[in-house]
Amino acid sequence: MLAYQIHRLKETQRQQFRWAPHTPGVTIVKLKDYEAGPVIEAASPYALWLEIRESDNAIAVGDLIEVVGDLPGGELRILKYIGFEEARWYVPEPVQHATGDPVAVT
């Protein structure tokens, strides 16, 4: 069995997510929009969803599940209306500093 970390979408972002159009492919998510939830063991993402759907820990649309444990860079999935889809954390690009001599402006 795998262990899944649940990440709850903050309520301020949930309405925006609900009304956004569905986009196929990988969803890029920002860590600041989520709160860490419990870690639960299950055989698969759908087994996890079935196990907790009637509980207080039920996964809602927009929530994430992340595989935790021995696997480096655990798999991240987001629950959409059509099921679980691949997601990735947003990573800002490094700032490029200009090199060379400064140019005089006249």
Backbone as JSON Lines, residues from 0, in Angstrom:
{"i":0,"aa":"M","n":[0.83,-1.19,0.0],"ca":[0.0,0.0,0.0],"c":[0.87,1.25,0.0]}
{"i":1,"aa":"L","n":[0.36,2.27,-0.62],"ca":[1.06,3.55,-0.66],"c":[0.46,4.5,0.37]}
{"i":2,"aa":"A","n":[1.25,5.44,0.81],"ca":[0.77,6.48,1.72],"c":[0.56,7.75,0.89]}
{"i":3,"aa":"Y","n":[-0.58,8.38,1.08],"ca":[-0.93,9.59,0.34],"c":[-1.09,10.76,1.3]}
{"i":4,"aa":"Q","n":[-0.4,11.86,1.01],"ca":[-0.56,13.13,1.73],"c":[-1.65,13.91,1.01]}
{"i":5,"aa":"I","n":[-2.67,14.31,1.75],"ca":[-3.74,15.11,1.17],"c":[-3.41,16.59,1.36]}
{"i":6,"aa":"H","n":[-3.57,17.35,0.3],"ca":[-3.39,18.81,0.35],"c":[-4.74,19.43,0.01]}
{"i":7,"aa":"R","n":[-5.29,20.19,0.95],"ca":[-6.61,20.8,0.77],"c":[-6.49,22.18,0.12]}
{"i":8,"aa":"L","n":[-7.26,22.39,-0.93],"ca":[-7.32,23.7,-1.57],"c":[-7.98,24.68,-0.61]}
{"i":9,"aa":"K","n":[-7.37,25.85,-0.42],"ca":[-7.94,26.86,0.47],"c":[-9.27,27.34,-0.09]}
{"i":10,"aa":"E","n":[-10.21,27.64,0.79],"ca":[-11.56,28.04,0.39],"c":[-11.55,29.28,-0.51]}
{"i":11,"aa":"T","n":[-10.6,30.18,-0.29],"ca":[-10.54,31.39,-1.12],"c":[-10.25,31.05,-2.58]}
{"i":12,"aa":"Q","n":[-9.58,29.95,-2.82],"ca":[-9.24,29.52,-4.19],"c":[-10.25,28.53,-4.77]}
{"i":13,"aa":"R","n":[-11.04,27.89,-3.92],"ca":[-11.93,26.82,-4.37],"c":[-12.97,27.31,-5.38]}
{"i":14,"aa":"Q","n":[-13.59,28.47,-5.14],"ca":[-14.59,28.97,-6.09],"c":[-13.97,29.3,-7.43]}
{"i":15,"aa":"Q","n":[-12.78,29.85,-7.42],"ca":[-12.08,30.15,-8.66],"c":[-11.8,28.86,-9.43]}
{"i":16,"aa":"F","n":[-11.39,27.82,-8.73],"ca":[-11.1,26.54,-9.37],"c":[-12.38,25.92,-9.95]}
{"i":17,"aa":"R","n":[-13.47,26.01,-9.19],"ca":[-14.74,25.4,-9.63],"c":[-15.25,25.99,-10.93]}
{"i":18,"aa":"W","n":[-15.05,27.29,-11.13],"ca":[-15.6,27.95,-12.3],"c":[-14.61,28.06,-13.46]}
{"i":19,"aa":"A","n":[-13.38,27.63,-13.25],"ca":[-12.39,27.67,-14.33],"c":[-12.69,26.57,-15.34]}
{"i":20,"aa":"P","n":[-12.45,26.81,-16.63],"ca":[-12.69,25.76,-17.62],"c":[-11.72,24.6,-17.45]}
{"i":21,"aa":"H","n":[-12.16,23.41,-17.82],"ca":[-11.28,22.24,-17.74],"c":[-10.18,22.36,-18.78]}
{"i":22,"aa":"T","n":[-8.95,22.13,-18.36],"ca":[-7.82,22.14,-19.28],"c":[-7.16,20.78,-19.24]}
{"i":23,"aa":"P","n":[-6.94,20.16,-20.4],"ca":[-6.29,18.86,-20.42],"c":[-4.79,19.0,-20.14]}
{"i":24,"aa":"G","n":[-4.18,17.91,-19.74],"ca":[-2.74,17.92,-19.49],"c":[-2.42,18.16,-18.03]}
{"i":25,"aa":"V","n":[-1.17,18.45,-17.78],"ca":[-0.67,18.64,-16.42],"c":[-1.17,19.98,-15.87]}
{"i":26,"aa":"T","n":[-1.64,19.95,-14.62],"ca":[-2.09,21.17,-13.94],"c":[-0.95,21.66,-13.05]}
{"i":27,"aa":"I","n":[-0.58,22.92,-13.2],"ca":[0.46,23.52,-12.36],"c":[-0.23,24.17,-11.16]}
{"i":28,"aa":"V","n":[0.19,23.8,-9.95],"ca":[-0.43,24.31,-8.72],"c":[0.61,25.0,-7.85]}
{"i":29,"aa":"K","n":[0.14,25.95,-7.05],"ca":[1.03,26.7,-6.16],"c":[0.84,26.23,-4.73]}
{"i":30,"aa":"L","n":[1.92,25.99,-4.04],"ca":[1.9,25.51,-2.67],"c":[1.14,26.46,-1.75]}
{"i":31,"aa":"K","n":[1.2,27.77,-2.02],"ca":[0.54,28.77,-1.16],"c":[-0.99,28.65,-1.18]}
{"i":32,"aa":"D","n":[-1.54,27.95,-2.19],"ca":[-2.99,27.8,-2.3],"c":[-3.52,26.57,-1.56]}
{"i":33,"aa":"Y","n":[-2.64,25.83,-0.9],"ca":[-3.03,24.56,-0.27],"c":[-2.61,24.5,1.19]}
{"i":34,"aa":"E","n":[-3.37,23.71,1.94],"ca":[-3.05,23.42,3.35],"c":[-2.84,21.92,3.47]}
{"i":35,"aa":"A","n":[-1.84,21.52,4.24],"ca":[-1.55,20.09,4.41],"c":[-2.67,19.43,5.21]}
{"i":36,"aa":"G","n":[-3.06,18.24,4.75],"ca":[-4.06,17.44,5.43],"c":[-3.43,16.16,5.95]}
{"i":37,"aa":"P","n":[-4.25,15.16,6.25],"ca":[-3.72,13.92,6.81],"c":[-3.01,13.06,5.77]}
{"i":38,"aa":"V","n":[-2.22,12.11,6.27],"ca":[-1.58,11.09,5.43],"c":[-2.37,9.81,5.64]}
{"i":39,"aa":"I","n":[-2.83,9.2,4.54],"ca":[-3.66,8.01,4.61],"c":[-3.12,6.96,3.65]}
{"i":40,"aa":"E","n":[-3.12,5.7,4.07],"ca":[-2.66,4.6,3.22],"c":[-3.81,4.06,2.39]}
{"i":41,"aa":"A","n":[-3.52,3.76,1.12],"ca":[-4.5,3.18,0.22],"c":[-3.77,2.52,-0.94]}
{"i":42,"aa":"A","n":[-4.47,1.65,-1.66],"ca":[-3.88,0.94,-2.79],"c":[-3.69,1.82,-4.02]}
{"i":43,"aa":"S","n":[-4.57,2.81,-4.21],"ca":[-4.51,3.69,-5.37],"c":[-5.24,4.99,-5.03]}
{"i":44,"aa":"P","n":[-5.12,6.01,-5.89],"ca":[-5.86,7.25,-5.64],"c":[-7.38,7.02,-5.55]}
{"i":45,"aa":"Y","n":[-7.91,6.18,-6.41],"ca":[-9.35,5.93,-6.39],"c":[-9.78,5.12,-5.18]}
{"i":46,"aa":"A","n":[-8.91,4.21,-4.72],"ca":[-9.2,3.46,-3.5],"c":[-9.23,4.42,-2.31]}
{"i":47,"aa":"L","n":[-8.32,5.38,-2.29],"ca":[-8.3,6.4,-1.24],"c":[-9.59,7.21,-1.27]}
{"i":48,"aa":"W","n":[-9.99,7.64,-2.46],"ca":[-11.21,8.44,-2.61],"c":[-12.42,7.65,-2.11]}
{"i":49,"aa":"L","n":[-12.53,6.37,-2.48],"ca":[-13.66,5.54,-2.03],"c":[-13.65,5.35,-0.52]}
{"i":50,"aa":"E","n":[-12.45,5.15,0.03],"ca":[-12.32,4.88,1.47],"c":[-12.79,6.05,2.33]}
{"i":51,"aa":"I","n":[-12.51,7.28,1.89],"ca":[-12.8,8.44,2.76],"c":[-13.91,9.34,2.25]}
{"i":52,"aa":"R","n":[-14.62,8.95,1.19],"ca":[-15.62,9.84,0.6],"c":[-16.8,10.15,1.51]}
{"i":53,"aa":"E","n":[-17.1,9.29,2.46],"ca":[-18.21,9.52,3.38],"c":[-17.76,10.08,4.73]}
{"i":54,"aa":"S","n":[-16.47,10.38,4.87],"ca":[-15.93,10.84,6.15],"c":[-15.72,12.36,6.14]}
{"i":55,"aa":"D","n":[-15.25,12.86,7.28],"ca":[-14.92,14.29,7.39],"c":[-13.68,14.65,6.58]}
{"i":56,"aa":"N","n":[-12.88,13.65,6.21],"ca":[-11.65,13.87,5.44],"c":[-11.87,13.72,3.94]}
{"i":57,"aa":"A","n":[-13.11,13.7,3.46],"ca":[-13.39,13.48,2.04],"c":[-12.61,14.45,1.16]}
{"i":58,"aa":"I","n":[-12.16,13.95,0.04],"ca":[-11.41,14.78,-0.92],"c":[-12.41,15.51,-1.8]}
{"i":59,"aa":"A","n":[-12.23,16.82,-1.95],"ca":[-13.11,17.65,-2.77],"c":[-12.41,18.03,-4.07]}
{"i":60,"aa":"V","n":[-13.2,18.46,-5.03],"ca":[-12.65,18.9,-6.31],"c":[-11.66,20.03,-6.05]}
{"i":61,"aa":"G","n":[-10.47,19.91,-6.63],"ca":[-9.41,20.9,-6.44],"c":[-8.36,20.46,-5.44]}
{"i":62,"aa":"D","n":[-8.67,19.47,-4.6],"ca":[-7.7,18.96,-3.63],"c":[-6.65,18.1,-4.32]}
{"i":63,"aa":"L","n":[-5.49,18.01,-3.69],"ca":[-4.37,17.22,-4.23],"c":[-4.09,16.03,-3.34]}
{"i":64,"aa":"I","n":[-3.56,14.98,-3.96],"ca":[-2.99,13.87,-3.19],"c":[-1.57,13.65,-3.71]}
{"i":65,"aa":"E","n":[-0.67,13.38,-2.79],"ca":[0.75,13.21,-3.14],"c":[1.25,11.93,-2.51]}
{"i":66,"aa":"V","n":[1.91,11.1,-3.32],"ca":[2.5,9.88,-2.8],"c":[3.68,10.26,-1.93]}
{"i":67,"aa":"V","n":[3.71,9.76,-0.7],"ca":[4.82,10.04,0.22],"c":[5.47,8.72,0.62]}
{"i":68,"aa":"G","n":[6.69,8.82,1.09],"ca":[7.39,7.62,1.54],"c":[8.73,7.5,0.88]}
{"i":69,"aa":"D","n":[9.05,6.29,0.44],"ca":[10.38,5.99,-0.1],"c":[10.62,6.56,-1.5]}
{"i":70,"aa":"L","n":[9.57,6.87,-2.22],"ca":[9.73,7.36,-3.58],"c":[10.15,8.82,-3.59]}
{"i":71,"aa":"P","n":[11.3,9.14,-4.24],"ca":[11.69,10.55,-4.32],"c":[10.79,11.28,-5.31]}
{"i":72,"aa":"G","n":[10.43,12.52,-4.99],"ca":[9.59,13.31,-5.89],"c":[8.26,12.65,-6.13]}
{"i":73,"aa":"G","n":[7.53,12.38,-5.06],"ca":[6.27,11.65,-5.14],"c":[5.3,12.17,-6.19]}
{"i":74,"aa":"E","n":[4.5,11.27,-6.69],"ca":[3.5,11.57,-7.7],"c":[2.44,12.5,-7.1]}
{"i":75,"aa":"L","n":[2.04,13.5,-7.86],"ca":[1.06,14.49,-7.41],"c":[-0.14,14.42,-8.34]}
{"i":76,"aa":"R","n":[-1.35,14.27,-7.77],"ca":[-2.59,14.19,-8.54],"c":[-3.59,15.19,-8.0]}
{"i":77,"aa":"I","n":[-4.36,15.8,-8.91],"ca":[-5.4,16.76,-8.52],"c":[-6.76,16.15,-8.88]}
{"i":78,"aa":"L","n":[-7.72,16.32,-7.99],"ca":[-9.06,15.81,-8.25],"c":[-9.84,16.85,-9.04]}
{"i":79,"aa":"K","n":[-10.25,16.46,-10.24],"ca":[-11.1,17.3,-11.08],"c":[-12.44,16.59,-11.22]}
{"i":80,"aa":"Y","n":[-13.36,17.2,-11.9],"ca":[-14.69,16.62,-12.06],"c":[-14.64,15.3,-12.82]}
{"i":81,"aa":"I","n":[-13.63,15.08,-13.64],"ca":[-13.54,13.86,-14.43],"c":[-12.66,12.8,-13.77]}
{"i":82,"aa":"G","n":[-12.07,13.1,-12.63],"ca":[-11.22,12.14,-11.94],"c":[-9.9,12.78,-11.54]}
{"i":83,"aa":"F","n":[-8.93,11.93,-11.22],"ca":[-7.6,12.41,-10.83],"c":[-6.75,12.62,-12.07]}
{"i":84,"aa":"E","n":[-6.08,13.76,-12.13],"ca":[-5.17,14.07,-13.23],"c":[-3.82,14.5,-12.67]}
{"i":85,"aa":"E","n":[-2.81,14.42,-13.51],"ca":[-1.46,14.76,-13.1],"c":[-1.35,16.24,-12.78]}
{"i":86,"aa":"A","n":[-0.57,16.54,-11.74],"ca":[-0.32,17.92,-11.34],"c":[1.16,18.07,-10.98]}
{"i":87,"aa":"R","n":[1.63,19.29,-11.0],"ca":[3.01,19.6,-10.59],"c":[3.0,20.89,-9.8]}
{"i":88,"aa":"W","n":[3.93,20.98,-8.85],"ca":[4.11,22.21,-8.09],"c":[4.72,23.26,-8.99]}
{"i":89,"aa":"Y","n":[4.27,24.5,-8.85],"ca":[4.85,25.63,-9.56],"c":[6.23,25.91,-9.01]}
{"i":90,"aa":"V","n":[7.2,26.02,-9.91],"ca":[8.58,26.35,-9.52],"c":[8.97,27.58,-10.33]}
{"i":91,"aa":"P","n":[9.2,28.73,-9.66],"ca":[9.57,29.94,-10.41],"c":[10.93,29.77,-11.07]}
{"i":92,"aa":"E","n":[11.07,30.38,-12.24],"ca":[12.35,30.31,-12.93],"c":[13.36,31.2,-12.23]}
{"i":93,"aa":"P","n":[14.63,30.78,-12.21],"ca":[15.65,31.61,-11.56],"c":[15.82,32.94,-12.31]}
{"i":94,"aa":"V","n":[16.12,33.96,-11.54],"ca":[16.32,35.3,-12.1],"c":[17.67,35.34,-12.82]}
{"i":95,"aa":"Q","n":[17.67,35.81,-14.05],"ca":[18.89,35.94,-14.83],"c":[19.47,37.33,-14.6]}
{"i":96,"aa":"H","n":[20.7,37.39,-14.14],"ca":[21.38,38.66,-13.93],"c":[22.2,39.0,-15.19]}
{"i":97,"aa":"A","n":[22.14,40.26,-15.57],"ca":[22.89,40.7,-16.75],"c":[24.38,40.63,-16.45]}
{"i":98,"aa":"T","n":[25.14,40.23,-17.44],"ca":[26.59,40.19,-17.29],"c":[27.2,41.13,-18.32]}
{"i":99,"aa":"G","n":[28.4,41.55,-18.05],"ca":[29.09,42.45,-18.97],"c":[29.18,43.85,-18.41]}
{"i":100,"aa":"D","n":[29.72,44.74,-19.23],"ca":[29.88,46.12,-18.82],"c":[28.58,46.88,-18.94]}
{"i":101,"aa":"P","n":[28.33,47.79,-17.99],"ca":[27.12,48.62,-18.11],"c":[27.21,49.54,-19.33]}
{"i":102,"aa":"V","n":[26.08,49.8,-19.93],"ca":[26.04,50.65,-21.11],"c":[25.61,52.04,-20.68]}
{"i":103,"aa":"A","n":[26.36,53.06,-21.12],"ca":[26.02,54.45,-20.78],"c":[24.87,54.92,-21.66]}
{"i":104,"aa":"V","n":[23.88,55.54,-21.03],"ca":[22.74,56.07,-21.78],"c":[22.94,57.58,-21.94]}
{"i":105,"aa":"T","n":[22.84,58.04,-23.18],"ca":[23.05,59.48,-23.43],"c":[21.78,60.14,-23.87]}
